[in-house]
Amino acid sequence: MTFFGSDATDGLDADFDGDLESGDSTFQLFSFRNLINFLLGFSWTGISFYNSINPMLLIFLSIAIGSLFVYMFFAIIRELQKLAEDNSFDYVETINKSADVYLTIPANKTGKGKILVSIRGSMRELDAMTENENRIPSGAVVKIVRILNENILLVETL
């Protein structure tokens, strides 16, 4: 189970004060999981070839296979992390997109209305204002021009 990454921890427990958690890498070479992976490859190589080859060659081969198991674990986890997806929403993604007016938008930035816009396959209901002389009624299609106050969209009719 540890070889396939089901272990919950990936760090060292130390008896001294030191910051072992703040590294740039998500992997730690000297961890309990990597020790188990190394010993798994080392021991099964030793057991499998015990009567077949010279003991000195067996030690070097076992160390190499144990190190290969640790490398394989890193390679598998690195490939699995590529599957991660960031679904956090950013208002910048809405610029130049078209949207449907959900609640009427008052004219000349006198109030806020609501629009529905599709971002990466999900519909978002966002606050919107317009600089137009006329209000924009519900059901109209608008284009998002820019962002005001970090969370209010400025729109214009199409």
Steps between C-alpha positions, in 0.01 A plus 500: 500500500785741577656432160185620325476822705225417749712608797363819659828663599807587299740658745744443782436510871805652665613554859654839425364839410520553129271585216483181296163576344585807292669367190439595141439141405187305586712189540750420770776253422540382859152404612342192650319429173822509299675281756224240464517522118878459504486206741227337291719499187820424692361204695308333218803524272715346772251221567443426131867477396655375828619164360551619142779761504809611688416668838689824418323529166172420677550792743564747216207364300271523804604861567439586135156337495408665834600840358301424185190437717542843664542661156193315366297635794610858420419450130153359574411780743631767259277362222201485735550863601472603134137386519419765761271777380467849639134601488533824689307787344672819387308806380763567231371196309168678438642794301379509137249220561132533426242453774125506554345767723323331790387808697458836325814715503428871576643769268808718566645290785208595728457147629593136456329228305584134453634310201544131425829408337645158417860450609667163434165327476343640817246780517581793730259765623702821538433866579513738205472872419484695177604848380224506235231770505227233498441221746561146378191279547493138614563254219728731300841382384798708612876501461724529807740792452699527823500440875406767755586475871636145459154337491263713288505461123452790260288390203368643174220380273589308188 
